[in-house]
Amino acid sequence: MNTDSTEAQTLDLRGLKCPLPILRTKKALAQLESGSVLTVWATDPGAPDDFAAFCKHTGHTLMESSLHDEVFTLVIRHK
């Protein structure tokens, strides 16, 4: 994953079940600078609630949570 904060980062977590999407997202965010945006693709049905709670707990901002063709797109801004 490229950590240049000027580029959008994408993390493909389709097929992974809880808690792996959150753990991998936490690891990816640790490599990014403050203000960076990470887009996550996930198929775990609990992903929207899990990511909302994760962002609330960690101070990151969940900018988008949407579902299209059974894939959740979650856009997170690093605190």
C-alpha positions in Angstrom: 0.0 0.0 0.0 1.4 3.4 -0.9 1.4 5.8 2.0 1.7 9.0 0.0 -1.0 11.1 1.7 -1.8 12.9 -1.6 -3.2 9.7 -3.1 -6.4 7.9 -2.1 -5.7 4.6 -0.5 -7.9 1.5 -1.0 -8.1 -1.6 1.1 -9.9 -4.6 -0.4 -11.2 -6.7 2.5 -14.0 -8.5 0.6 -14.5 -12.1 2.0 -13.0 -11.4 5.4 -15.1 -11.8 8.5 -15.0 -9.9 11.8 -12.6 -9.0 13.4 -10.2 -9.1 10.4 -11.6 -6.1 8.5 -11.2 -3.8 11.5 -7.8 -5.2 12.4 -6.4 -4.7 8.9 -8.0 -1.3 8.7 -6.3 -0.3 12.0 -3.0 -1.5 10.6 -3.4 0.4 7.3 -4.4 3.6 9.1 -1.3 3.5 11.3 0.8 3.8 8.1 -1.1 6.9 6.9 -0.7 10.6 7.8 -3.3 12.6 9.6 -6.0 13.8 7.2 -5.4 10.9 4.7 -8.5 9.1 3.3 -8.8 5.3 3.2 -11.5 3.6 1.2 -12.4 0.1 2.4 -14.3 -2.5 0.5 -15.9 -5.2 2.7 -18.6 -7.9 2.5 -19.0 -8.7 6.2 -22.7 -7.9 7.0 -21.6 -6.3 10.2 -19.1 -3.9 8.6 -21.2 -0.7 8.7 -21.8 -1.0 12.4 -18.3 -2.2 13.2 -16.6 0.6 11.2 -19.0 3.2 12.7 -18.1 2.0 16.2 -14.4 1.8 15.3 -14.3 5.4 14.0 -16.2 6.7 17.0 -13.8 4.9 19.4 -10.6 5.9 17.6 -11.5 9.5 16.6 -11.3 8.8 12.8 -14.2 10.1 10.6 -16.4 7.7 8.8 -17.2 9.9 5.7 -19.2 7.3 3.8 -20.9 4.0 4.3 -22.7 2.6 1.3 -23.7 -0.8 -0.2 -23.5 -1.7 -3.9 -23.7 -5.2 -5.4 -23.3 -6.7 -1.9 -20.0 -4.8 -1.2 -19.8 -2.1 1.4 -17.7 0.9 0.6 -16.5 2.6 3.8 -14.5 5.9 3.5 -12.5 6.9 6.5 -10.5 10.1 7.1 -7.6 9.6 9.4 -7.7 11.8 12.5 
